[in-house]
């Protein structure tokens, strides 16, 4: 969708008359695309003055077209400024210009990432050349009109308040500035000359109108690249009931249209391969030229799976396929052929950043012809999680979708041991099972009397394949966020100190080479797996006289997963305690089932540690 479009001549007049910001704002409200904050309005008034200076020359034809705030399909991103026309060979061109008001910028040492003041502080963000290029590449990947009609997309960036190109033009970023040149405050003539190379004649054929109304369809190159990366990758090989679910979803895809939605609910416990099927579905549907995306609320699985699939594909190609669950509030009905929702139990009632958001399950089903929800109701781990089979059924019925349900039961994690999973449920007193004692032949579960011993064991296990990590309940404040030298997890009686993982590696902590020394939490490991996991139980879960007791107030005040507990406790204490009890037990259940080969265990409480040790032995 284009917010503002007109001839170059009319654009110049709108800027001279100081009404360009009013026209843009009016169209945003009319088209209900979101935006229009005071800061955005100020940026339009400022940046468009500079663009008027650039384009207001006779070398650029008056009947060239200007488009402002073009929404890129499949994303929530908008292109700042597009100039369309024809070059000297009468080829149709659209020059994409990313505008920045930055006056200062710093290098980061990360590919395509710079640091600058945004909002209320200095933050890392994409290099503007990479940003402009990725926008152009995404449009080309998914817009059939651009590909079939050979419309040339040419990206660049204009930082009109920046006086030095030392950083943005540094050799470190050369790969990106070669694809999309960057211009600064002194480069008006250079930018003008750049535009004149591609727009020598006017736009009489409504290039951007055709692009805006073009069919959204993944390119063959995109599909082939994604498929080639998955082929032969044992991490994504499907077995047994995984294949049945996969084929069922593909069959349902053939039954959909704009009036006939299909919803598939796939239930599966830890290690049953929900994510394996989800990623395979994304690849296969894209090969079939279906517009599909992989969706999770939690960033960690998205980042890790996209990283594992990266290779010959561009970074933006992959990230455009892996999205957060809050991305669909404004999506028009039936836009996607398929949305594949992993970790569906983590879905929220509302997108807190969008006032029109009502319910993420509703938004996902409405946006797609086929919605596949992978769910494990025993992995609800935060106060705001609403995902359940009943909730999905409710919205599917309200939206007129046909509902199908399947179950993944084969166990591919925890050494393939269903007995270990049942024992975890029993020992945490989540469910009564027939496994009160863990058979040592089922799975290696080691209780440590000292957290330092646990850490050393994980270090040793990690040497084999970098697939061992430590995790803990979120019972310690994240002090190192503001003080990099501070220790977060401190157990003084054992002289044990460690930091949370939430530092430079972010959601890729589970893959980073040196991150074995850090400790992860539920937010960075749910949906992922390792060979060996070391779990530290905090004071939010204790065992007294054989009874598992949870205490929400022992969670760190920085943990948002129980935000809302105090309010509900004041209104209905029993309900609040029951909900918190489920969240805390589910959290440790999830942490204890991340390891394929072994789980190393330590509780800060001696009686709790002894309880788990006794449950691993069959002796009297």
PyMOL commands that set and color helices and strands:
alter all, ss='L'
color gray80, all
select helices_A, chain A and resi 8-16+20-31+38-55+128-142+144-148+171-179+188-198+207-212+220-230+234-236+241-253+274-287+299-309+315-319+344-346+360-367+377-379+389-398+414-416+418-427+451-465+479-481+492-494+506-508+515-517+522-525+552-554+560-562+565-571+573-592+606-614
alter helices_A, ss='H'
color red, helices_A
select strands_A, chain A and resi 2-7+65-71+78-86+92-100+106-107+113-118+121-126+152-159+181-184+262-268+292-296+322-324+336-341+368-375+402-408+444-447+468-472+489-491+496-498+519-520+530-537+541-544+547-550+595-603
alter strands_A, ss='S'
color yellow, strands_A
deselect
rebuild
show_as cartoon
